Amino acid sequence: MAVTLETEQETLIAVLNGEIDHHCAKGMRSAIDEKIESCQPDVLILDFGGVTF
């Protein structure tokens, strides 16, 4: 599972790709949380379009 983090003005977009399972979820959450803390966005968009589950 890969997560790509993009910022556009006051918006953070987390683009998720591949499969999500309990093994990778903690790492993805940590990466998103760290970016939220550093950027302080007004809006968070979680894009699950690339998730194959």
N, CA, C and O of each residue as an XYZ file, in Angstrom:
212
protein
N       0.833     -1.181      0.000
C       0.000      0.000      0.000
C       0.866      1.228      0.000
O       1.818      1.329      0.774
N       0.545      2.150     -0.854
C       1.293      3.396     -0.939
C       0.346      4.569     -0.736
O      -0.807      4.548     -1.166
N       0.862      5.578     -0.078
C       0.096      6.808      0.092
C       0.959      7.959     -0.428
O       2.129      8.092     -0.069
N       0.359      8.780     -1.276
C       1.011      9.965     -1.805
C       0.307     11.169     -1.222
O      -0.920     11.265     -1.271
N       1.082     12.091     -0.667
C       0.502     13.269     -0.017
C       0.788     14.497     -0.864
O       1.938     14.781     -1.199
N      -0.270     15.220     -1.206
C      -0.171     16.422     -2.016
C      -0.834     17.578     -1.278
O      -1.822     17.385     -0.569
N      -0.294     18.766     -1.445
C      -0.927     19.940     -0.852
C      -1.287     20.932     -1.946
O      -0.520     21.161     -2.881
N      -2.464     21.513     -1.808
C      -2.944     22.569     -2.690
C      -3.568     23.641     -1.816
O      -4.652     23.443     -1.269
N      -2.901     24.761     -1.682
C      -3.320     25.855     -0.812
C      -3.541     25.331      0.600
O      -2.581     24.898      1.237
N      -4.748     25.352      1.107
C      -5.045     24.910      2.471
C      -5.642     23.508      2.518
O      -6.311     23.144      3.485
N      -5.393     22.715      1.459
C      -5.960     21.375      1.353
C      -4.848     20.339      1.277
O      -3.879     20.508      0.537
N      -4.993     19.271      2.044
C      -4.085     18.127      1.975
C      -4.837     16.984      1.315
O      -5.935     16.626      1.739
N      -4.241     16.413      0.275
C      -4.851     15.299     -0.438
C      -3.984     14.066     -0.226
O      -2.801     14.061     -0.566
N      -4.585     13.019      0.341
C      -3.897     11.743      0.542
C      -4.442     10.765     -0.497
O      -5.600     10.352     -0.428
N      -3.593     10.400     -1.460
C      -3.976      9.487     -2.527
C      -3.485      8.094     -2.138
O      -2.283      7.856     -2.026
N      -4.433      7.177     -1.933
C      -4.118      5.825     -1.499
C      -4.153      4.884     -2.694
O      -5.070      4.949     -3.513
N      -3.143      3.997     -2.796
C      -3.043      3.063     -3.908
C      -2.741      1.669     -3.400
O      -2.026      1.506     -2.412
N      -3.281      0.664     -4.068
C      -2.999     -0.719     -3.715
C      -4.024     -1.282     -2.757
O      -5.194     -0.902     -2.776
N      -3.564     -2.199     -1.915
C      -4.448     -2.849     -0.951
C      -4.261     -2.266      0.440
O      -3.149     -1.914      0.834
N      -5.352     -2.168      1.176
C      -5.304     -1.717      2.562
C      -5.576     -2.923      3.449
O      -6.580     -3.614      3.277
N      -4.690     -3.171      4.387
C      -4.907     -4.213      5.383
C      -4.361     -3.723      6.719
O      -3.780     -2.641      6.796
N      -4.543     -4.501      7.748
C      -4.124     -4.052      9.078
C      -2.612     -3.928      9.214
O      -2.140     -3.267     10.139
N      -1.839     -4.541      8.323
C      -0.382     -4.452      8.399
C       0.142     -3.084      7.946
O       1.122     -2.580      8.495
N      -0.503     -2.495      6.960
C      -0.004     -1.230      6.420
C      -0.777     -0.011      6.923
O      -0.315      1.117      6.753
N      -1.934     -0.212      7.532
C      -2.790      0.910      7.931
C      -2.107      1.846      8.922
O      -2.253      3.064      8.820
N      -1.363      1.293      9.878
C      -0.705      2.130     10.889
C       0.336      3.049     10.253
O       0.437      4.220     10.622
N       1.102      2.532      9.312
C       2.105      3.345      8.632
C       1.497      4.454      7.798
O       2.000      5.577      7.776
N       0.409      4.129      7.111
C      -0.278      5.145      6.315
C      -0.838      6.234      7.214
O      -0.722      7.423      6.914
N      -1.442      5.822      8.310
C      -2.024      6.790      9.251
C      -0.940      7.694      9.821
O      -1.149      8.899      9.954
N       0.207      7.130     10.157
C       1.309      7.925     10.704
C       1.797      8.952      9.692
O       2.039     10.106     10.046
N       1.944      8.541      8.437
C       2.405      9.463      7.396
C       1.415     10.608      7.206
O       1.817     11.765      7.080
N       0.126     10.288      7.186
C      -0.898     11.324      7.023
C      -0.932     12.245      8.240
O      -1.028     13.463      8.090
N      -0.854     11.675      9.439
C      -0.863     12.485     10.666
C       0.324     13.440     10.724
O       0.171     14.598     11.114
N       1.508     12.963     10.338
C       2.703     13.826     10.352
C       2.541     15.002      9.393
O       2.906     16.132      9.719
N       1.991     14.731      8.208
C       1.796     15.803      7.228
C       0.739     16.792      7.715
O       0.869     17.997      7.496
N      -0.299     16.294      8.369
C      -1.318     17.190      8.935
C      -0.687     18.108      9.974
O      -0.961     19.308      9.990
N       0.147     17.558     10.833
C       0.787     18.374     11.871
C       1.717     19.423     11.281
O       1.781     20.543     11.788
N       2.439     19.080     10.218
C       3.390     20.032      9.647
C       2.713     21.088      8.782
O       3.171     22.230      8.746
N       1.629     20.735      8.080
C       0.964     21.668      7.156
C      -0.219     22.405      7.763
O      -0.531     23.520      7.346
N      -0.892     21.789      8.757
C      -2.091     22.368      9.361
C      -3.131     22.753      8.301
O      -3.550     23.909      8.245
N      -3.554     21.794      7.455
C      -4.528     22.120      6.405
C      -5.929     22.373      6.978
O      -6.268     21.905      8.064
N      -6.724     23.122      6.219
C      -8.123     23.337      6.586
C      -8.985     22.156      6.154
O     -10.005     21.860      6.777
N      -8.564     21.479      5.076
C      -9.341     20.386      4.488
C      -8.418     19.196      4.249
O      -7.281     19.358      3.807
N      -8.922     17.997      4.546
C      -8.225     16.749      4.233
C      -9.103     15.944      3.293
O     -10.261     15.661      3.603
N      -8.548     15.574      2.138
C      -9.253     14.731      1.184
C      -8.542     13.383      1.144
O      -7.337     13.322      0.900
N      -9.287     12.301      1.383
C      -8.760     10.944      1.277
C      -9.269     10.367     -0.041
O     -10.465     10.116     -0.188
N      -8.372     10.157     -0.991
C      -8.728      9.651     -2.316
C      -8.481      8.144     -2.347
O      -7.334      7.703     -2.416
N      -9.553      7.356     -2.295
C      -9.471      5.891     -2.302
C      -9.638      5.323     -3.719
O      -9.856      4.121     -3.870
N      -9.542      6.145     -4.736
C      -9.754      5.717     -6.111
C      -8.809      4.633     -6.578
O      -9.181      3.831     -7.435
N      -7.596      4.578     -6.045
C      -6.616      3.591     -6.471
C      -6.538      2.369     -5.579
O      -5.652      1.532     -5.756
N      -7.448      2.248     -4.621
C      -7.434      1.116     -3.694
C      -8.060     -0.100     -4.373
O      -9.177     -0.041     -4.888
N      -7.310     -1.206     -4.360
C      -7.802     -2.425     -5.014
C      -8.424     -3.399     -4.041
O      -9.148     -4.303     -4.459
N      -8.162     -3.241     -2.747
C      -8.650     -4.092     -1.686
C      -8.564     -5.523     -2.117
O      -8.931     -6.420     -1.358
